[in-house]
Amino acid sequence: MGTLAEEIFSYKLGRPVHAGDTVVVDVDHVMSHDTTTPLAIKAFRKLAKQNNGRVFDQKRSHIVFDHIIPAATIAAATLHREVRSFAQEQEIPILQEGICHQVMPEKGFVLPGSIIVGADSHSCTYGAFGAFGTGMGSTDIGVAYATGRSWFRVPETINVNITGTLPAGVFAKDISLEIVRRLGVDGANYRAIEYTGEVIENFSMSERMTFSNMAIEMGGKAGLIAADATTQEWLRGRTDKEYPLLRAHNPRYEQVIEIDVTNMRPLVACPPDVNIVHPAEEVEDVKIDQVFLGTCTNGRLDDLEIAANILRGRTISPDLRMVVIPASREIYLEAMRRGYLEIFAQAGASVGTPGCGPCIGRHFGVLAPGERALTTMNRNFTGRMGDPTAEIYLGSPATVAATALTGHITDPRSVLLAENPA
């Protein structure tokens, strides 16, 4: 009986566990991507003799190429070749269909009640499905590849309860930024964040993933949402495995944060930290050189739909460039069928291969010295998208699309309410 994090670990171990307990658990899946796998391989090799040189389970070990795909440099191409060699040796298929945190759920690898470790900090995204997903360093992932196990200190939990009626022009990303503003970038260090409330319950899986994804931006170990009928509907056809719908029972939260979204405004996170958050209307004087719609935070189908509806029949400002990258091949194809990609192209945007794109400043949208970008990313750290003197602002897909039309940060309500006056 306890928080959702405690319930998941208790379920996996078959006995009650509580926050603060240190446990060793068999994990359900292990994942690394193109830039973190090489170090994981080194750690794995050191344990190879103990496991006959093989990963613990080929069907539960996953390598995803998403951070520099297609390879943008000779060094990246060489890295890919080395990882492919390891994958062939271990008979692990490499997934090249988009961002790991989108592809893993799409493939049915993320199920309620499961524990998943990934060599990427945003592995906390899997918590949107009622799973305990968390990021680890490549060494720990190499050990997990070899043993199928990992150790955890069961985290204390901060409950974020979200209520009210969502105003026009305000989206899941805006609420996520408000949560970061309140907690701070280290306010949830090694805590699980458990999101509850009527707003969360009414959100789609895509919107829920935005919340879980950004838990790490507050230092969170996991971002959890209890699985329900919405979760089951999303998973239908993706898996035939049985899974529990675990919920918190008489939880003892370390802290409870109540957020009423009824009067919330569109928000923007300003550099250099995610918790420097202001209403979009207060920073509209900031000129923008590039907007980016995508990433594991907001590159899903409904994110593309929000932006496409704003850009339909319009042209982006000649003073900036726009990059659009769907989070996965599945999303790319559906966006193509619905005409969203055509809308973006006609508006003047560049549409890229599913993956991380410019989020980590490796290719397809790197920033020059002194440039400013508004993106749907989860981070605005100095130097993340290119030159260290460039500035990164974060906003919702609607704010990004509205800004693309004007060339400066723009409150999306000025566009949305003009189209649909009360």
C-alpha positions in Angstrom: 0.0 0.0 0.0 1.6 3.3 -1.0 2.5 5.6 -3.8 2.5 4.4 -7.4 6.3 4.0 -7.3 6.0 1.8 -4.2 3.2 -0.2 -5.8 5.2 -0.9 -8.9 8.3 -2.1 -7.0 6.1 -4.1 -4.6 4.4 -5.8 -7.6 7.7 -6.6 -9.3 9.3 -8.0 -6.1 6.2 -9.8 -4.8 6.5 -8.1 -1.4 5.9 -4.7 0.2 8.6 -2.1 -0.3 8.7 1.5 0.8 10.4 4.7 -0.1 14.0 4.6 1.0 14.4 0.9 0.6 17.3 -0.3 -1.6 16.3 -3.2 -3.9 17.7 -5.2 -6.7 15.1 -5.9 -9.4 14.8 -7.8 -12.6 14.1 -5.2 -15.3 11.6 -5.8 -18.1 13.5 -3.9 -20.8 16.9 -2.3 -21.3 17.5 0.4 -23.9 20.3 2.5 -25.3 20.7 4.7 -28.3 23.4 5.5 -30.9 25.4 7.9 -28.8 25.2 6.0 -25.4 25.6 2.4 -26.6 29.4 2.6 -27.2 30.1 3.2 -23.5 27.5 0.6 -22.5 29.3 -1.9 -24.7 32.5 -1.3 -22.8 30.9 -2.0 -19.5 29.1 -5.0 -20.9 32.4 -6.5 -22.2 33.8 -6.4 -18.7 31.0 -8.7 -17.6 31.0 -10.8 -20.7 32.7 -13.9 -19.2 30.1 -14.1 -16.5 27.3 -14.3 -19.1 29.0 -16.2 -22.0 29.4 -12.9 -23.7 25.7 -12.6 -24.4 23.1 -10.1 -23.4 20.6 -11.4 -20.8 17.7 -11.5 -23.3 17.8 -10.5 -27.0 14.0 -9.7 -27.1 14.3 -7.3 -24.1 17.5 -5.6 -25.1 17.0 -2.6 -27.5 19.3 -0.3 -29.4 17.7 2.7 -31.1 19.4 5.0 -33.6 17.8 8.4 -33.2 20.2 11.0 -32.0 22.3 11.4 -35.2 20.3 9.7 -37.8 21.1 9.8 -40.7 24.8 10.2 -39.7 25.8 13.8 -40.1 29.6 13.4 -39.8 32.3 10.8 -40.4 32.6 10.4 -36.7 28.9 9.7 -36.3 28.9 7.2 -39.2 31.9 5.4 -37.6 30.1 5.2 -34.3 27.0 3.8 -36.0 29.1 1.1 -37.7 30.6 0.1 -34.4 27.2 -0.2 -32.7 25.8 -2.2 -35.7 28.7 -4.6 -35.4 27.8 -5.2 -31.7 24.1 -5.5 -32.5 24.8 -8.1 -35.2 27.1 -10.1 -32.8 24.3 -10.1 -30.1 21.5 -10.6 -32.7 19.7 -7.5 -31.4 17.7 -5.7 -34.1 18.5 -2.0 -34.3 15.4 0.2 -34.3 15.7 3.1 -36.8 12.1 4.4 -36.7 12.4 7.5 -34.6 13.0 8.7 -31.1 13.6 5.9 -28.6 11.0 7.2 -26.1 8.3 7.2 -28.8 9.3 4.0 -30.6 9.6 1.9 -27.4 5.9 2.4 -26.5 4.8 2.0 -30.1 6.4 -1.4 -30.2 4.6 -2.6 -27.1 7.7 -2.7 -25.0 6.3 -0.2 -22.4 3.5 -1.8 -20.3 1.9 -0.8 -17.0 3.7 -2.2 -14.0 6.9 -2.8 -15.8 10.4 -1.4 -15.0 12.5 -0.1 -17.9 16.0 1.4 -17.8 17.4 3.4 -20.6 20.7 5.1 -21.3 18.9 8.4 -21.8 17.7 10.7 -19.1 14.2 11.1 -20.7 13.5 7.4 -20.2 11.2 8.7 -17.5 8.7 9.3 -20.4 7.6 5.6 -19.9 5.9 6.6 -16.7 3.0 7.9 -18.7 2.0 4.3 -19.1 2.1 3.4 -15.4 5.5 1.9 -15.8 8.6 2.9 -13.8 11.0 4.2 -16.5 14.2 5.9 -15.6 17.5 7.0 -17.2 20.8 5.6 -16.2 24.4 6.0 -17.1 25.9 3.8 -19.8 27.9 1.7 -17.3 24.7 0.8 -15.4 23.0 0.0 -18.7 25.9 -2.2 -19.7 25.5 -4.2 -16.5 21.7 -4.4 -17.1 22.4 -5.7 -20.7 24.6 -8.4 -19.1 22.5 -9.4 -16.1 18.9 -8.2 -16.7 19.0 -6.6 -13.3 19.5 -3.2 -11.6 19.5 -1.7 -8.2 17.3 1.1 -7.0 16.6 3.1 -4.0 12.8 3.3 -4.0 12.1 7.1 -4.4 10.0 9.3 -2.3 7.1 10.8 -4.3 5.9 14.3 -5.0 2.3 14.4 -6.0 1.3 17.1 -8.6 -2.5 17.3 -8.7 -3.9 19.2 -11.7 -7.5 20.4 -11.8 -9.7 23.0 -13.6 -10.7 23.7 -17.2 -8.0 24.2 -19.8 -8.3 27.6 -21.4 -8.0 28.2 -25.2 -4.4 28.4 -26.3 -3.0 26.5 -23.3 -1.7 23.0 -23.7 0.0 20.2 -21.8 3.4 21.8 -22.5 2.4 25.0 -20.8 1.3 23.1 -17.7 4.5 21.2 -17.6 6.5 24.5 -17.7 4.4 25.8 -14.8 5.2 22.7 -12.8 9.0 23.2 -13.5 8.6 26.8 -12.5 7.1 25.9 -9.2 9.4 23.0 -8.3 12.7 24.3 -9.8 15.3 22.4 -11.8 16.3 20.4 -8.7 13.1 20.4 -6.7 12.5 16.7 -7.3 16.0 15.3 -7.1 15.7 11.5 -7.0 12.0 11.7 -6.4 9.2 10.2 -8.4 6.6 12.7 -9.5 3.1 11.3 -9.6 0.7 13.3 -11.7 -3.0 13.1 -10.8 -6.2 15.0 -11.2 -9.0 15.5 -13.6 -6.9 17.3 -16.2 -4.5 14.4 -16.4 -7.3 11.9 -16.5 -8.8 13.7 -19.5 -5.6 14.0 -21.4 -4.5 11.7 -24.2 -1.5 9.4 -24.0 0.5 11.9 -26.1 -0.3 14.7 -23.6 0.5 12.5 -20.6 3.9 11.6 -22.2 4.8 15.3 -22.2 4.4 15.5 -18.4 6.4 12.3 -17.7 9.0 13.3 -20.1 9.8 16.5 -18.3 10.0 15.0 -14.8 13.8 14.8 -15.3 13.9 18.6 -15.8 13.2 18.9 -12.1 15.7 16.2 -11.1 13.0 13.5 -11.0 13.8 9.8 -11.0 10.5 9.0 -12.7 7.3 10.7 -13.8 4.3 8.5 -13.1 0.7 8.4 -14.2 -1.6 5.6 -13.3 -2.7 3.4 -16.2 -6.4 3.5 -17.0 -8.8 2.9 -19.9 -7.0 5.5 -22.0 -3.8 3.6 -21.5 -5.5 0.3 -22.5 -7.0 1.9 -25.6 -3.5 3.1 -26.7 -2.0 -0.3 -26.2 -4.7 -2.2 -28.0 -3.1 -4.0 -30.9 0.4 -3.2 -29.8 0.7 -6.0 -27.2 -1.1 -9.2 -26.2 0.6 -9.4 -22.9 -1.2 -9.2 -19.6 -0.4 -6.2 -17.3 -1.7 -4.8 -14.1 -3.4 -1.4 -13.7 -1.7 -0.3 -10.6 -2.7 2.7 -8.6 -1.6 4.5 -5.5 -3.3 3.2 -2.3 -3.3 5.3 0.8 -0.1 7.0 -0.4 2.2 9.1 1.8 3.5 11.8 -0.4 6.5 13.8 0.5 4.9 16.9 -1.0 1.6 17.7 -2.7 1.4 20.5 -5.3 -2.1 21.7 -6.4 -2.4 23.4 -9.8 -5.6 24.9 -11.1 -5.2 25.5 -14.8 -8.4 27.5 -15.3 -6.7 30.9 -15.5 -3.4 29.7 -17.0 -1.8 31.5 -19.9 0.5 30.2 -22.6 4.0 30.0 -21.1 7.6 30.2 -22.4 10.8 29.0 -20.6 13.6 31.5 -21.2 17.3 30.7 -21.2 19.4 29.4 -19.7 17.1 27.2 -17.4 13.8 25.5 -17.8 12.4 27.1 -14.6 12.8 30.7 -15.9 9.2 30.8 -17.1 7.1 33.8 -18.2 3.8 34.2 -19.9 4.3 34.3 -23.7 2.7 37.7 -24.0 5.4 39.2 -21.7 8.3 38.1 -24.0 6.8 38.9 -27.4 9.6 41.4 -28.1 12.1 38.5 -28.4 13.1 38.1 -32.1 13.5 34.4 -33.1 15.8 33.0 -35.8 14.6 29.4 -35.8 11.6 27.5 -34.5 11.7 23.7 -34.0 8.6 21.5 -33.7 9.5 17.9 -32.6 11.4 15.9 -30.0 10.4 13.3 -27.5 8.4 16.0 -25.6 6.2 17.3 -28.4 6.8 15.6 -31.7 3.7 13.4 -31.6 0.7 13.5 -33.9 -1.5 15.8 -31.9 1.4 18.2 -31.5 1.8 18.3 -35.3 -1.9 18.8 -35.7 -2.0 21.8 -33.4 0.8 23.5 -35.4 -0.7 22.5 -38.7 -4.0 24.0 -37.9 -2.3 27.3 -37.2 -0.1 27.2 -40.3 -2.7 26.0 -42.8 -2.9 28.4 -45.7 -0.2 30.6 -44.2 3.5 31.3 -44.8 6.2 31.5 -42.1 8.0 34.8 -41.6 10.9 35.3 -44.0 13.0 36.4 -41.0 13.2 32.9 -39.5 13.5 29.2 -40.5 11.2 26.4 -39.2 12.2 22.8 -38.7 9.6 20.1 -38.2 10.6 16.5 -37.2 8.0 13.9 -36.3 8.9 11.7 -33.3 8.6 8.4 -35.2 8.0 6.8 -38.6 4.5 5.8 -37.5 3.7 9.5 -36.7 5.4 10.7 -39.9 3.3 8.4 -42.1 0.0 9.3 -40.3 0.9 13.0 -40.5 1.5 12.6 -44.2 -1.8 10.9 -44.7 -3.6 13.7 -42.9 -1.8 16.4 -44.9 0.1 17.9 -42.0 3.5 17.6 -43.7 2.2 19.2 -46.8 0.9 22.1 -44.8 4.4 22.5 -43.1 6.2 22.3 -46.5 3.8 24.8 -48.2 4.3 27.2 -45.2 8.0 27.1 -45.8 9.2 24.7 -43.1 11.8 22.0 -43.5 10.5 18.5 -42.6 13.2 16.0 -41.4 13.7 12.3 -40.8 12.1 11.0 -37.6 14.6 11.3 -34.7 16.0 13.9 -32.3 17.2 16.3 -34.9 18.6 19.6 -33.7 17.6 18.9 -30.0 21.2 18.1 -29.2 22.9 20.3 -31.7 24.4 17.6 -33.9 22.6 18.3 -37.2 19.6 19.6 -39.1 19.1 22.9 -37.4 22.3 23.9 -35.5 22.3 27.5 -34.2 24.9 30.1 -35.1 26.5 32.5 -32.6 24.0 34.8 -31.0 20.9 33.2 -32.7 17.7 32.5 -30.8 15.4 29.5 -31.2 11.9 28.8 -29.9 11.4 25.0 -29.7 9.1 22.4 -28.2 12.1 20.7 -26.6 12.5 19.9 -22.9 15.8 21.7 -22.3 17.2 25.1 -23.0 20.8 24.6 -21.6 23.5 26.8 -22.9 25.1 25.3 -26.1 22.5 22.5 -26.5 21.6 23.4 -30.0 24.9 24.7 -31.3 27.0 27.7 -30.5 27.1 28.5 -26.7 26.1 32.1 -27.3 22.9 31.0 -28.9 19.7 31.2 -26.8 16.9 28.6 -26.6 13.4 29.3 -25.6 10.8 26.6 -24.9 7.1 26.6 -25.6 4.1 24.6 -26.8 3.5 23.5 -30.4 0.9 26.3 -30.7 3.4 29.0 -29.5 6.0 27.7 -31.9 3.6 27.8 -34.8 2.3 31.3 -34.0 5.9 32.5 -33.6 6.8 31.0 -37.0 4.3 33.4 -38.6 5.6 36.5 -36.9 9.3 36.1 -36.5 9.1 36.9 -32.8 7.8 35.0 -29.7 4.0 35.2 -30.1 1.2 34.3 -27.7 -0.8 31.7 -29.8 -4.1 33.1 -28.5 -3.6 36.1 -30.8 -4.0 33.7 -33.7 -6.4 31.1 -32.3 -8.9 33.6 -30.9 -8.7 35.7 -34.1 -9.8 32.5 -36.0 -12.5 31.6 -33.4 -13.8 34.8 -31.8 -16.1 34.3 -28.9 
